Amino acid sequence: NAGVTQTPKFQVLKTGQSMTLQCAQDMNHEYMSWYRQDPGMGLRLIHYSVGAGITDQGEVPNGYNVSRSTTEDFPLRLLSAAPSQTSVYFCASSLGAGSSYNSPLHFGNGTRLTVT
Amino acid sequence: DAKTTQPNSMESNEEEPVHLPCNHSTISGTDYIHWYRQLPSQGPEYVIHGLTSNVNNRMASLAIAEDRKSSTLILHRATLRDAAVYYCILRPLGGATNKLIFGTGTLLAVQP
């Protein structure tokens, strides 16, 4: 199994450009989420989804959109990139709470985004 | 959400045991204690979790205080590959239980 796959690994954007960070998992996990990690800040939750068609906001949702049309994919969209969005982005997935209460999160290896 | 407090950094020597502390004085009776670690340039990975009793697995042991206001992750013999940031997280029962909130963790350095 590939687990959680994130693409691209690296990306440089200019201010105002848009892009989509891709996240796919092949474990049939109901729950998926996006985190960003900045130096000295730990990981902060951006958006999450408890199943196809359902999304909700985390701690720092502003400037980001998500959708969940399939169980496997959970893309993160930046509509108009800003330098403050320079960060490392991690996608994570797990079984839903209804399937396995303490199911651990599985993380991808991240996308390093720089906005100039 | 109940919060955790961890030291910013710790050092250990290779092949010695490491005890990583975590304080969670506002823990509720239904919060599970989870530990993750993040190796350099990788996403976090699950280590261990527990509720009240001490837990062991192939990676580590988790010792939970009787009043549950603190816990300790124990690496029995540290290796260079254990150098990572270790996160202690409380996971509540009910609600969006997968919605984990990470703090800044403890950066563990392992000296050869």
Interface residues (C-beta under 8 A of the other chain):
Chain A: V4 Y31 S33 Y35 G40 M41 G42 L43 R44 L45 Y48 V50 D56 G58 E59 F90 A92 S94 G96 A97 Y101 N102 S103 P104 L105 H106 F107 G108 N109 G110
Chain B: Y32 H34 Y36 S41 Q42 G43 P44 E45 Y46 H49 Y87 R91 L93 A96 T97 N98 K99 L100 I101 F102 G103 T104 G105
